Amino acid sequence: MLNIIFIVMVISSIVVGILSGNADELSNAILNEGSNAVEFSIYLAGGMAVWGGLMRVAERCGITDYICRLFTPILSLIFKGLDVNSNSFKNICMNITANMLGFGNSATPYGIQAIKSLEKEDCNGIASDNFILFCVMNTSSLTIIPSTVSSIRSMHQSENPMIILPAVLISSLLNLILVIFITKICNRLNPVHKESKKLSIKSNSIARKTL
C-alpha cells in the first residue's frame, strides 16, 4: 500500500511540475536532490553512531538498568497481568528507555525482542491487550532527548539545536498519555477480542487434552 502511495505522489509531483511550467526546477531537483539525500544520510549516520555508542556505554555502566527499575512500578500498572520478571517486560523497559533517551536505532532490537516475547508469553495466537498497547506506545514514545531532530537542526545551522527540548518533552508526554487512554478504552470496549482470546485458550486446552 505504501509503495502505491509513494508512486502516486512521485507521478503527481512530476505531472504538476510540468503542467505548472516548473520543468526546469523539476529537472534540477531530480539531479541535485539525490546527492543531497546521500549527504543527509551520512550526516544522520554520524549522529546515530554517536548516540548509539552512548547507549552501549549506558548499558555497560548499568544506567539503563537503573532507569528500567525506576519505571518498573509505572509500567507494571500499564501492562497489567505481565510478569515483571519476564523477558517481555524487560525488553519493553529497555525499548521505552532507549526511546526516551532518543536512541531510536538502539530501541528497535529491544522492540523486536519484546514483540517476539509477548507473542510467546502473552498472546496465545491472538494479539493481546499488552501486545497492542506496546505497539501503540512504541509508535508514540516519550522523548526526553530528541537526538535525531537535533542532528537535523544542527545540519541546517541552528544556533541552538536543543531549544526544542521542552516542546518535544511536553508534546510527546501528552501524546503518550492520550494514546494509552484511548487504547485502554478500546480494549475494554472490544468484546470480540476478548471472546476470541477465550476461544483460543479453550482450543489450546482441548488440544492438550487430546494429545
N, C-alpha and C positions, 0 to 999 in steps of 0.2 A: 504493500500500500504506500509506504513512504517513497519507494522508488518511483511510483506513478506520480505522486505529488511533486517530487523534485523535477521529474521530466517535464511535467506540465508547467512548472514555474520557469524552467530554463527556456522552453519553447516560447512561452508567453512573453518573457522578457526580450527575447530576440525579435519577435514579431512587433511588439510595441516600440522597441528601439528603432526598427527600420521605418515603421509607419509614422513615427513622430519626427522623423528627419534627423535622428541622432545616430546614424550609421557609423560615422567616424568615431564618436565616443564609444560606441559599442565595440568596434574592432580594436580600439586601443585598450579597452578594459579586458577583452578576451586575451590579448597578447601580454599585457602587463600584470594582471591580477594573479596569473598563475605563479609567477616568480614571487609576488608579494605574499601569496599563500604559503609558499615554501619557507620564506624568511620568517613569517609569523609562526609557523610550526616549530622552526628551530629555536626561536626566541622563547616560545612556551615550553619547549622541551628542557631548556636550561633551568627555568623556574621550577618545573616539575621535578627535575633531578635534585635540585637543592632542597625543596620541601619534602620530597620522598626520602632523601638521605636523613633529614632531621627526624622524620617519623621513625626510621630504623634506629637512630640513636635513642629516641624516646622509648622505643620498645626495649632496647637492650638495657637502658637505665631503669626500667620499671615504671616510667612516668605514666605510660598508657594504662598499665595495670592498675595503678593507683587511681587514675581518673575513672576507670571502669568500676572500681569498687565504690567510688563516690556516687556513681549513677545507678548502682545496683538496686537500692531501695525504690527509686523512682521507676526504673524500667520493670521491676517486678510487679508494680501496680499496673503498669500499662499492658504488659504481656502476661495477663492472668493465666494461671494454670501451667506456665512454663517453668521447668525446674531451673533454678538459678545456677546449679552446678553442671548443667548440661552443656554440650558443645554448641548447641543452638544459641543459648543465652550468651555464652562467652563471645561467640562470633558476632552476635548482634551488638554487644557492648563495644567491641573493637571497631566495628564498622561505624557506629554512631560517633565514637570518639574521634576516629580519623576524619570523618566528615565535618565534625565540629571544628577541628584544627585546620580545615581546608586542604587536607591531603586526600583529594578525591581518588587519585590513582592507587594509593595505599588502601583506601577503603573498599575498592572493588573486589579484591580477592576475599576479604572478610565477608562481604555481602554475598558472594557466590557460595562460600562455605556455609554461611548461615541459611541460605535458601535450601541447600542440599541437606543440611542437618534437620531443618524444620520439616522437610518433605519426608524424612525417615522417622522422626520422633513424634511429630505432631499432626501430620496431615491425614494419614490413613487413606491415601489415594485421592483426597479431595482437599482443595485449598482451605486451610483452617483460618479462623479469625486472626490468629497470631501471624500466620503466613501473609495474609492480605495486609494486615496492619504494618508489618515490617516493610513490605514493598512500597506502601504509601509513604512511610516515614523516611525510607531511603531516598525516595524521589524528592521529598520536601524536608530535607535535613536542616538542622540548626547549624548555622555557620558562625563561628567566632572569629576566625582568621580567613578572610576571602583572598587566599593566595593567588588563585588563577586570575580573578578580576583585577587584583592589584598589579599583577605582572602585565596585563593588557594596558592598564592605565599608565604604568611606568614606561611601556613601549611607546606610548603616544605623548611622552614628555610631560606627564602630570607632575606638578610641583610637590604634591602630597598624595601618593597613590593610596595610602591607608586612611584618608579622610572619610571614606565611605563606610568605615567600620561600624560606627553606631547605627547608621541606617540599615546596613546589612543585618546586624545583630537583631534589631527590633523587628524588621520585616520578616526575617526567617523564623524568629520565635513565634510571632503571631500566626504565621502561615502554618507552622508545625502544630500549634495548639488547635487551629481550625481543622486541619485535616484529620488529626486524631479524634476530635469530637465528632466530625462527620462520619468517619469510618466506624466508630463505636456505635453510632446511631444506626447506620446501615446494617451492621452485623446483627443488631438486635431486631431490626425490622425485616430480617430476611429469613422467614421460617423455612423456605425451600432449601436454603443452605444447611440449616440445622437438621432437617429431615433427611437430606442426602447424606449428611455425616453419620446420622444414626443408622441409616441403611447400610452404609459402608462398613461400620463397625459390626453390625449384625451379620453381614455377609462374611466378614473375616472370621467371626467366631464360629459360624456354621462350617466354613471351610476347614477350620482347625479341628472341629469335632469329626468331620468326615474323614480327615486324614488320620 
